[in-house]
């Protein structure tokens, strides 16, 4: 029987723990530190997180068969390099590959070098140079903080004045800390977004079911950016033609570039796409399971996640008979009122047990058998149906049975 270690504490980590615990080959899933949801999940045990070195010590001491780091910060800090140096099995990109997410400038350079279809761009490490560049353009632009900013460092600017404010906010006011020491200014692409997770094993890449994220806090994609307020899968915009363009213009050139640069790893590549009349463009790479995309897509997988991930570590992911349910999945995020700005904590959550939908906990902890809110995005209600409308109806129906003070959610996920 196998033992798994998952590093992280969000909804993504809960669905990974739940999916791996479903394998008959898995005995225990250790979650460091986990959350209130993993504390209640069968076969799962929460343990303290102290440091990446400490996690490697734990994995070695307890003969862990597979470790999965959830969040991008661990990958960019080199957790995969650390574990691999100690002969420990870990699923995810090494630090050099993880920087395709950790640095937007590096990622854009990689796309350009390897002919991955993307928007035109310039990069700047001085605010004065970025502002001088803006004087020569009146077109809509996107200004991006170079480093990790929890999904919030991208600002769409319709005018030059908005772009100048964005540069000052990122580079001068340091709204995103050291992540804004450099910016990428790129062409604004009008269109519809799509997300595709894919598993890469160093030889083969296997795309998953497409998804559509709802990033803004308000209905109709209004208000501030968040880590994600809901997802549907499959994305109705990803037709066979769109998928073929994605494979030809983005996925295959990416894999060719990884191989040319000797980026050998087994892990997830998350492709953030824009679809418009010009075709399919790559907006960004994430080098790990998306959140809440993972919560939406993983339940559609028909098979054993442990077997699939284990084969990928051997460079044999192509040997696994990957199948997906012929169903639609809808995930709605319940957040704490005030998110993504200031919000309260410690509100008791009730009504989450015994529902038809699966509830993945993101920001809540278990104290004295009471589930209490501890984060901005508190939980995800995820349902499947033969149609998108059926999945939406189930998810929103169960969501109405869950309560905590100042709960907030979007009512238009999937519309």
C-alpha positions, -999 to +999 in steps of 0.1 A: +000+000+000+013+034-010+018+066+010+014+100-005+025+135+006+007+166-006+022+200+002-003+228+004-035+239+021-061+249-006-090+235-025-066+222-051-048+202-024-082+188-012-092+175-046-057+160-051-060+143-017-095+130-024-086+118-059-055+099-047-072+085-016-098+069-040-071+046-053-072+011-039-034+012-039-031+042-016-030+036+022-025+072+035-024+107+021-004+131+043-014+167+038+011+194+049-006+214+064-039+205+047-071+221+058-104+214+074-116+194+043-085+171+042-089+166+080-123+151+073-114+132+041-109+094+044-074+081+044-061+116+048-039+129+077-029+165+082+006+172+094+024+204+102+044+222+074+077+236+086+100+239+056+108+222+023+138+206+039+115+194+067+091+179+041+119+161+024+130+147+058+094+135+065+092+119+031+125+100+036+117+090+072+082+077+063+090+061+030+066+083+010+060+068-024+049+100-041+049+137-032+029+164-050+035+201-042+004+221-049+013+258-050+036+275-075+057+291-047+071+257-036+080+248-072+097+281-078+116+276-046+130+244-060+112+217-040+114+193-069+152+198-072+155+192-035+135+159-034+151+146-066+186+153-051+177+130-022+162+102-044+126+110-035+098+106-060+080+140-066+056+151-093+062+186-106+086+207-126+121+215-114+130+251-106+141+260-141+109+248-157+088+263-128+101+297-137+080+296-168+053+305-143+075+323-118+087+349-144+063+362-170+092+378-189+111+345-190+080+328-202+074+353-230+110+350-241+105+312-242+074+315-263+091+338-287+122+316-290+102+284-297+075+299-320+046+295-295+018+317-307+013+346-283+008+383-281+036+408-290+053+421-259+082+442-244+098+438-210+111+465-186+131+465-154+129+503-149+097+522-145+110+552-164+117+530-195+083+514-193+066+548-191+087+561-220+076+532-241+039+539-233+042+574-247+044+559-282+012+539-280-025+545-276-037+509-281-052+488-253-024+470-234-019+444-207+006+453-180+019+423-160+040+421-129+068+397-138+068+375-107+042+355-087+013+376-075-013+351-065-031+355-099-037+392-093-007+408-111-022+413-145-039+446-153-059+452-185-055+488-196-078+503-222-060+537-224-024+549-221-033+567-188-045+534-174-013+517-185+008+544-169-011+540-136-006+502-138+032+506-143+034+530-113+012+507-092+034+477-099+069+492-101+068+523-080+041+517-054+052+480-053+016+468-050+027+432-056+061+435-037+092+421-054+070+404-081+068+439-097+105+445-100+101+439-137+070+443-159+058+428-192+037+451-214+020+432-241-006+436-269-042+433-256-060+404-273-098+407-275-116+373-273-126+345-250-104+327-226-099+290-221-078+268-198-062+235-206-044+214-181-020+188-195+003+162-180+039+161-193+063+133-185+094+145-204+084+126-235+047+128-239+021+154-232-016+145-226-041+174-226-070+171-201-106+183-206-108+220-214-121+245-188-134+280-184-124+301-154-144+330-140-116+353-126-134+385-115-152+389-082-184+402-097-210+389-121-204+396-158-166+395-151-166+428-133-146+441-103-112+429-090-092+399-101-093+369-077-077+335-076-109+323-094-146+323-085-157+293-105-150+270-134-169+249-159-156+220-179-155+213-207-153+248-221-180+251-248-157+274-268-130+247-273-142+230-304-123+203-323-109+231-346-098+252-316-082+221-300-064+213-332-050+249-334-040+247-297-021+215-303-004+227-335+005+263-325+010+261-287+012+226-272+036+210-296+060+240-299+060+241-261+070+205-257+097+209-285+111+239-266+111+220-233+130+192-249+155+215-267+162+232-233+166+198-215+137+206-191+130+170-181+103+165-155+070+149-148+043+174-139+014+196-150+015+224-176-015+247-174-021+266-207-040+299-203-055+306-238-072+334-257-095+325-286-104+351-312-107+356-350-069+353-353-069+318-338-057+305-304-030+324-285-011+315-253-015+341-225+005+323-199+019+291-185+011+278-150+033+249-141+009+231-117-027+221-112-049+252-115-072+262-086-102+259-090-097+242-124-083+211-107-115+208-085-136+210-117-116+187-140-102+160-118-136+145-109-142+139-146-112+115-148-121+078-151-092+059-137-067+057-109-048+089-104-020+072-085-013+048-114-014+077-139+010+099-119+033+070-111+036+061-148+044+097-156+074+097-133+088+068-153+082+087-186+054+063-195+022+084-192+013+074-227+009+038-215-021+048-193-056+045-209-068+080-202-106+083-203-129+112-193-165+110-182-189+122-209-203+148-185-201+185-176-186+198-144-195+231-126-175+245-097-188+275-077-166+292-052-180+304-019-159+333-005-158+354+026-175+388+021-148+414+014-125+391-006-102+397-025-096+427-001-101+425+036-124+399+051-133+383+084-123+348+096-136+323+121-172+320+109-187+285+114-197+266+083-228+245+084-248+224+059-218+210+039-223+173+048-244+148+029-248+168-003-249+153-038-222+178-049-187+174-037-175+202-014-138+209-016-125+231+013-101+259+004-099+283+033-113+266+064-099+248+094-113+221+117-114+232+154-132+210+180-152+194+153-164+227+139-154+239+105-144+276+106-135+299+078-098+309+076-093+323+041-108+344+014-119+316-009-136+293+016-149+263-003-158+250-037-191+233-045-186+210-075-213+190-094-214+170-126-244+165-150-252+152-185-255+189-195-239+221-182-273+233-171-278+201-150-244+205-134-251+242-127-285+234-111-270+207-088-241+230-077-262+260-070-289+239-054-264+224-029-246+257-024-279+272-010-278+246+017-244+257+030-241+287+054-215+309+070-217+345+079-209+370+052-207+343+025-204+356-011-205+339-045-211+347-081-245+337-095-235+335-131-209+307-132-214+289-165-237+314-180 
